[in-house]
Amino acid sequence: MILTELFGLFSLSAFTMWAFLMTFFFNVFVYSLDVKRGTTLLLSSFVMMISYTLSDYFYTWLSMRDSIYLDWALYDVITIAALACIYRFFGKTTPSFLYLIVGLSINSTFFFCMYLDIYIFENKKAWFLWDAYTYTVNLMDLIMIVALIVDRDFLGLHKLKNKILSYFKSNDTHKVT
């Protein structure tokens, strides 16, 4: 939890929310220039901005319930569902789409694990999961922000996905029935 001690939970949350807002504005600008009109990039950045604004720590802090991590996991699952609906409606994606789905999946998994650790198992002592959670969730948020801005396969996720899919497809043809 060194990141939250260094920057504070509110400033990390505010930075992430602000970054997704600026990413949406950037994509509105790109869309208005007619550079990326035929893709789901604008809608994906809009969904991410809305999701991170609604799930901001400040708004969740005002809630009566105490299970913040479960709320965040549910927000991420709902965001994945919204992105999937956009994909089903348009049938086209951008390179950033895979980064959003993977990043939100990893984040929701960590949120759920933290919920289990703190509220179900009632662990109050910091351990490896807490540090891994802090670094991974913030890194995934940053990667999703960069992916929405550059809209390129900068980490090679698409190449990895294609290699894995081609491996499974090549193994399907060699099966004996």
HUTAQUI-V398298 format. One record per residue. RES is the residue in one letter. SS is DSSP state (H for helix, E for strand, - for the rest). PHI is phi in degrees with one decimal (* if undefined). PSI is psi as a letter, one per 40 degrees, with the letter a starting at -180 (NA if undefined). Layout:
res=[RES:RES]
ss=[SS:SS]
phi=[PHI:PHI]
psi=[PSI:PSI]
This chain:
res=[M:I:L:T:E:L:F:G:L:F:S:L:S:A:F:T:M:W:A:F:L:M:T:F:F:F:N:V:F:V:Y:S:L:D:V:K:R:G:T:T:L:L:L:S:S:F:V:M:M:I:S:Y:T:L:S:D:Y:F:Y:T:W:L:S:M:R:D:S:I:Y:L:D:W:A:L:Y:D:V:I:T:I:A:A:L:A:C:I:Y:R:F:F:G:K:T:T:P:S:F:L:Y:L:I:V:G:L:S:I:N:S:T:F:F:F:C:M:Y:L:D:I:Y:I:F:E:N:K:K:A:W:F:L:W:D:A:Y:T:Y:T:V:N:L:M:D:L:I:M:I:V:A:L:I:V:D:R:D:F:L:G:L:H:K:L:K:N:K:I:L:S:Y:F:K:S:N:D:T:H:K:V:T]
ss=[-:H:H:H:H:H:H:-:H:H:H:H:H:H:H:H:H:H:H:H:H:H:H:H:H:H:H:H:H:H:H:H:-:-:-:-:-:-:-:-:H:H:H:H:H:H:H:H:H:H:H:H:H:H:-:-:H:H:H:H:H:-:-:-:-:-:-:H:H:H:H:H:H:H:H:H:H:H:H:H:H:H:H:H:H:H:H:H:H:H:-:-:-:-:H:H:H:H:H:H:H:H:H:H:H:H:H:H:H:H:H:H:H:H:H:H:H:H:H:H:-:-:-:-:-:-:-:H:H:H:H:H:H:H:H:H:H:H:H:H:H:H:H:H:H:H:H:H:H:H:-:-:-:-:-:-:H:H:H:H:H:H:H:H:H:H:H:H:H:H:H:H:H:-:-:-:-]
phi=[*:-65.0:-64.8:-71.8:-71.0:-75.4:-102.0:88.7:-66.8:-68.1:-71.4:-66.0:-66.4:-66.4:-62.4:-64.8:-63.3:-63.5:-64.3:-68.7:-64.7:-66.8:-64.1:-62.7:-62.3:-61.5:-71.0:-64.2:-62.7:-63.2:-65.2:-68.8:-80.8:65.8:-87.4:-130.7:-89.6:-89.1:-119.1:-94.2:-60.4:-63.3:-68.3:-63.7:-68.3:-66.4:-61.8:-65.4:-63.2:-63.5:-61.1:-73.1:-73.5:-69.5:-97.0:-57.0:-59.6:-62.4:-70.3:-70.4:-64.2:-80.2:-74.6:-80.5:-78.3:-107.7:-99.0:-64.4:-63.6:-66.1:-60.3:-65.0:-63.2:-66.6:-59.7:-67.3:-65.6:-65.4:-65.6:-61.1:-63.8:-65.3:-64.8:-65.9:-65.2:-62.6:-63.0:-64.4:-73.1:-93.3:73.4:-125.7:-129.1:-116.2:-58.4:-73.0:-60.6:-62.7:-63.0:-66.3:-64.6:-66.0:-62.3:-66.7:-65.6:-64.1:-61.5:-65.4:-64.2:-65.4:-60.6:-65.7:-63.7:-66.3:-61.2:-61.0:-65.7:-87.2:-96.0:-90.2:-85.3:54.1:-81.4:-113.4:-101.7:-64.3:-147.1:-55.3:-57.5:-66.4:-69.9:-61.3:-58.8:-59.8:-69.7:-67.8:-63.5:-68.7:-66.5:-63.2:-61.6:-64.7:-64.0:-65.9:-63.9:-62.7:-62.7:-71.1:-82.4:-83.3:50.7:-134.0:-87.0:-79.9:-107.0:79.6:-64.7:-68.0:-64.5:-64.0:-60.5:-65.5:-65.9:-65.5:-64.6:-68.6:-63.5:-69.4:-68.7:-70.2:-75.1:-66.6:-76.8:-97.8:-75.3:-99.2:-109.5]
psi=[f:d:d:d:d:d:d:i:d:d:d:d:d:d:d:d:d:d:d:d:d:d:d:d:d:d:d:d:d:d:d:d:e:f:d:g:d:e:i:e:d:d:d:d:d:d:d:d:d:d:d:d:d:d:e:i:d:d:d:d:d:e:i:d:i:e:g:d:d:d:d:d:d:d:d:d:d:d:d:d:d:d:d:d:d:d:d:d:d:d:e:i:i:i:d:e:d:d:d:d:d:d:d:d:d:d:d:d:d:d:d:d:d:d:d:d:d:d:d:d:e:f:h:e:h:i:a:d:d:d:d:d:d:d:d:d:d:d:d:d:d:d:d:d:d:d:d:d:d:d:f:i:g:e:e:f:d:d:d:d:d:d:d:d:d:d:d:d:d:d:d:d:e:e:i:h:NA]
